[in-house]
Amino acid sequence: MRLFCKKYHSEGLLKKVVFFLLWLFLSSFGQDNKILFNSEKLKQIYGSLKDECRKNIQERSSSGQGTYFIDSDINGSKYKLIFRINNFNELDHLGLYLIKDSLNLPPIREVFDYLEREFLVSALLGDQYPLTTESKNEKIELVYNGRTLKNEQKLFNVSRISIDQNTPFRVRYDPDFFMIEWDLKFSNKFGVKIPNNYSLITEKTKDELELDLLRKIKFQKTSNIITARPRKDQLKPYGTDIFLLTGEIFATTPELSSNRFFMVNDSIYPVFNRLYFQESICDLFLNMISTHKILDITQKLYGGNKEKFKINLNSFYSTFAGDYLIYFGWQNVERENMKASIIICNTIFNFNHLLVIYPSSKTIFDKTGEIKALFYAYIPKENLKKISINSTY
């Protein structure tokens, strides 16, 4: 009987020890470990919030993908915070609620996210007025009543710079800057001039941007092509049976253009046949041809890393639908040694992507076969030509 009791006691003690170690292991992961972050910047901002605020975000984010709002006290002032959870269950945005998605605004959500994040950082730092610290770092320019607000200046009506989602504002932008200006009380105006620098605006490193884009491409589920067709009077004769729709030239490089080629019979349709293989490949890679062709892509990443993946050609281009222009240019037209560059140019922000393809007449027109390609993301214009010329497998 004693032996049984001793054995029972030992087993009970062992269970308690195991339970305690398991509890200790689980508790060693703080509440923040349950939150995934889309960037290191968001992780830092989140970590600067009060425990109660972080707990609220964590609880709300458990509902999954979506946009959420919470009230928060920051340095004695009441604010409404906005945060988003993306389809990868990551914290994708966190800031003060300033810009309503319901407004009819330009497609520059990244700029609005930047402002909401930095307004939150300003509040956490206890800045004298919004974005003081950011302007001291000379990343942006603050404008008050039409005049640049210098770092050493002090405003006599600081309390009136109170901006929320109901404050009227206007947006202007060009290839160099974004300008957002709010109408304050007593006819005062407060504006922020932001350089058109995508890395600055997103506050992501190049490797974060590249990996984020890579993931979007690999998980692309749609597949669309350009279906718009020109009128016959817009076409110019080109060769014997085909016509040219003159497009735009990329920068000052006439070899790279958005020229498209068409045939005209009962209808107008893109060229895609072996007779005109150069023009056909151009139309294919300007995403005008519905195809089952697979791109065998190697993406060159920051730091000399690379990622290999395969994707349907039309699906690849679906990632860049909307505010993008595509330019095509040949580097070698020998049938079995072809090489071409495709520039994917964002029309709002100053960045470009480069796809270098190595097609052949067999892989293009046969039902089977894959097209090898190299992909470089977020390339400055000045580096495009150098990379496209020197790109080899």
Stockholm file with secondary structure:
# STOCKHOLM 1.0

chainA/1-393         MRLFCKKYHSEGLLKKVVFFLLWLFLSSFGQDNKILFNSEKLKQIYGSLKDECRKNIQERSSSGQGTYFIDSDINGSKYKLIFRINNFNELDHLGLYLIKDSLNLPPIREVFDYLEREFLVSALLGDQYPLTTESKNEKIELVYNGRTLKNEQKLFNVSRISIDQNTPFRVRYDPDFFMIEWDLKFSNKFGVKIPNNYSLITEKTKDELELDLLRKIKFQKTSNIITARPRKDQLKPYGTDIFLLTGEIFATTPELSSNRFFMVNDSIYPVFNRLYFQESICDLFLNMISTHKILDITQKLYGGNKEKFKINLNSFYSTFAGDYLIYFGWQNVERENMKASIIICNTIFNFNHLLVIYPSSKTIFDKTGEIKALFYAYIPKENLKKISINSTY
#=GR chainA/1-393 SS CHHHHHHHHHHHHHHHHHHHHHHHHHHTSCGGGGCEESSHHHHHHHHHSCHHHHHHHHHHHTTCSEEEEEEEEETTEEEEEEEEECTTSEEEEEEECCCCTTSCCCSCHHHHHHHHHHHHHHHHHTCSSTTHHHHHTTSSEEEETTEECCTTCCCTTGGGCCCCTTSCEEEEECSSEEEEEEECGGGCEEEEEEESCHHHHHTCCHHHHHHHHHHHHHTCCCCCCCCCCCCGGGCEEETTTEEEECCCEETTEEEEECCEEEEESSSEEECCSSTTHHHHHHHHHTTCSCCCCEEEEEEECGGGCEEEEEEEHHHHHHTTCSSEEEEEEEEECCTTSCEEEEEEEESSSSCEEEEEEECCHHHHHSSSCEEEEEEEEEECHHHHHHHHHHCCC
#=GC SS_cons         CHHHHHHHHHHHHHHHHHHHHHHHHHHTSCGGGGCEESSHHHHHHHHHSCHHHHHHHHHHHTTCSEEEEEEEEETTEEEEEEEEECTTSEEEEEEECCCCTTSCCCSCHHHHHHHHHHHHHHHHHTCSSTTHHHHHTTSSEEEETTEECCTTCCCTTGGGCCCCTTSCEEEEECSSEEEEEEECGGGCEEEEEEESCHHHHHTCCHHHHHHHHHHHHHTCCCCCCCCCCCCGGGCEEETTTEEEECCCEETTEEEEECCEEEEESSSEEECCSSTTHHHHHHHHHTTCSCCCCEEEEEEECGGGCEEEEEEEHHHHHHTTCSSEEEEEEEEECCTTSCEEEEEEEESSSSCEEEEEEECCHHHHHSSSCEEEEEEEEEECHHHHHHHHHHCCC
//
